[in-house]
Structure formats: structure tokens, C-alpha cells
Amino acid sequence: MKQPMIERLGLEKVPPQLKSTTWIEYFIIQLAFSVNAGNFLIPALAVLEGGLSFQAAFLATVLGASVAFLFVSFLSLPGSRYGLPAQYVLRSIIGTRLSMLIASPIRSLTSLYWFSVQTIGGTFVIISMVEKVTPYTIPFIPVAIGLAIIMTLLALIGFEAVKKATKLFIPILVIGQGIILYLFLTKGADSLTTLSQGQEPFSIGTFLFYSSLVFVQYISGVSASSDITRYSKSDRHGFWGLYSGNVVGFMMTALLGGLSASLFKDLNPFVAAGQLTDSSLLLLVITACAMVSMISINLSNAYTGGYSLLNALPSLSRIQSALVFSVAGIILSSFPQLVYNAQEYISYLGILIIPISAIVVADYLVIRKGRISESALVRLASGESNFNREALVVLVIGMVVYLGIPDSFSPGFSCFIVTCLVYAVGKVRERVEEKGVIHNLVKGRD
């Protein structure tokens, strides 16, 4: 069975004959997704706003990201095993209403935010490079809208476009990142000895805050990773491909983002590197690297965001949901304020992202032990609605906890742990009580 040029699969299972993607392909995909303007933000902010040294910022953000990626990989297993998209599977985990009315809109909003941030970052790179080599300054909005349109058209084609594009882009990305690193280490050689010195005295609270902030950024992937791995050859291929690609890719992201901030006080390594050379060839490679990194990650943002919207509005087709997402993404990409206030916006998104992600992780890994029962899949396929009252109650508790924890106590980590424990304990207690009722009924009949 050959897949059509434009992917039309919606909430239904991926046919077995299309499940052929290997771990190395997923590794390449996630590697290509990782090093981009949006992902540089928190490692760079940890230095510029948090006052951490380069080493502390690198360790803090890699720690938070690695923990988040582990959960993301575990929640990719339903996609690998059952061929179903993530938000659709969540109906059987957190309940139909919570999945469609809260989890999916939040995931779509998160994808929209990062889609626009990446597009804005890429636009700044293009404007900077044009100003570097010509006497002209090009306007921001037309460039941002043009880039957004190109990326949404590619995402409309579907997973095959994602896979083929990243394979094509990876050589450009590796060469471009190598050039940026070379420029940083040679042009900033006089400042390398200061990398261990932060702008402020080291604070474990600040260290954990930025670790927690990057955790918030990536843990939302638990509600989207199955969208990618539903084409996986096996669950192991999907799990290890995603985890290894994400971790290795983010280590390079944190390295370049931290060096850019520490050595040149710039949030965007692509822009910083472009100011360090007059070579037209190097500028061309750096610009190409910036563009393909932006396109790679935004293919993922638009692809998974469209599926989340489809679960929230199942009356739409896969193509219609992708188009609706695209229009919203194009509009938001015209507002550069989304980048300037990134730390604040990410914290706001965490109010809902962290509790929902914690509930999903606790339910799937603790209560269901990493498996979805055959009966649950049958009910899901039949369209049967279910309501998870405990998930809704714990969601509200988690939101209150997140808002009540000060920054110095790592609200992302703390809220995630508390919400997981409250939900797991409540569910286990509920099951024990149900078994007791059933036992008493059987005993009464006897």
C-alpha cells in the first residue's frame, strides 16, 4: 500500500504496511528538530536572565530536558503499538471530555506558540544576514508570513514529508552547527576562561528553576509523541530513536545557546555567528542551517498541532484541521513579542501543561503499567464516551499547586511530582474500593 502525496489518515490506525520507520530514522528526525532558535531560548536565558555560568546553565537545562524526554519516549509507545495518534489515545487515559475539551486545545496552543517562536527566530536570522551583506533592511512581517506559509504546506503533506525533509537537511545542519561552534571558540577565545563564572553567585534555586523551566517546555511532548511513532517499525525503534535523538540534539542546543549567551550576550546563536564572519560562504551556510532547523521543527509543530486540533474538533478532516492550524500559526508569527517574553509565556503554559502531563504519565505508566487494554481500545474505536472524574479533580489541584509554588522551589518539577502522586494514590485507592464492593457482592450472593 503506497501512501498518497498528502497524508489523509486521521484518527484511525496506521496500516501495518506503513509502519516501517526505524530507530535511526527517528534519531535523525529528532536530531534535526532539536537545534533551533526556539530551543536556544532557555539555555541562553539561564545565562542572561538567571545569571548562571555556562557550565551551570548547560547542566541545568540538559538535566530537565533529559527527564522530560524519558517520559515523552514512554508515552510514544501507544503510537508504536497501536498506530493511533496521541490525543486520540488520551481519550482512553484521561477521559473523552478532558482529552477533547482541555488536553487537545492546550496541546494545539503549545504547538502554535512554538511554531510562531521558531518562525520569528528564523525571520530575525534572515533580516540580520541581509543587513550584513547588503545595504537594505527588509520588513519583518512579509518574511515571517512567507516562511510560515512554506512550512505549513510541507506539514500538510504529512509524516513522509517530515521524514524525507529531515534526512535531506541533516548534512546542512551538522556542517552549519560545526561552523557556528568553530566561530564561537575562535572569535570568543579571550572569554573562554570566564565560562565558569556566572553574572550572579551560584544559586541552587536558580539552577533548579531553569531545569524546571526546560522540563515544562518539553514534557508537553507526552501528549504528542505518538503522532510521530505511529509509523514506527516497533515500539523499541520508536522509544530509543526518540530518546537518543532528543537528548543528543538538546545537548548541542544547550552548548550553542549557552556559548552564544555567555560569550556574545545573544539569545540566538545563528545571529551571533553571523556577526562574527565576513565570509559570504560561511554566512550562506549559517543562514541555510538556521532555515532548515526552523523548517524541521515547525514541520513537527504543525503536524502534531493539527492532530491535536483534529481530536478536539473531530468533525474536521485531517487536511481541514491542518489548514486551521496553519492560518492561526501564520497570524501569530507576525508578533515578535512572543520571543521577547518567552520565559513568562512558558511559565503560563505550564499551569495546564504540567498537571495534564503528570496525570497522563501516572495513568499510563503506574495505573495501566504501560499498556492499554483490548477492551479500552474497542471502546475507543466504537466512539464510546467516558469521563475520568479523578483526572479533572486532580487537574484543578495541580493547577493550584503550580501557581502556589515559588520559582525558587522549581514549580515544574514540584507540581509534576505532587500531581503524579495525588492521581496515582487516588486511582489505586479507587480500584481497591471497587474490588472490595465486588467482593462483598459476591460474598452476599454466596
Helices and strands as residue ranges (DSSP letters): G 16-18, H 23-34, H 37-48, H 54-74, H 77-82, H 86-94, H 96-98, I 99-103, H 104-133, H 140-157, H 159-187, G 189-194, H 204-219, G 220-223, H 225-229, H 235-264, H 269-274, H 280-312, H 318-332, H 337-340, H 342-361, I 362-367, H 374-382, H 389-404, G 407-409, H 411-445
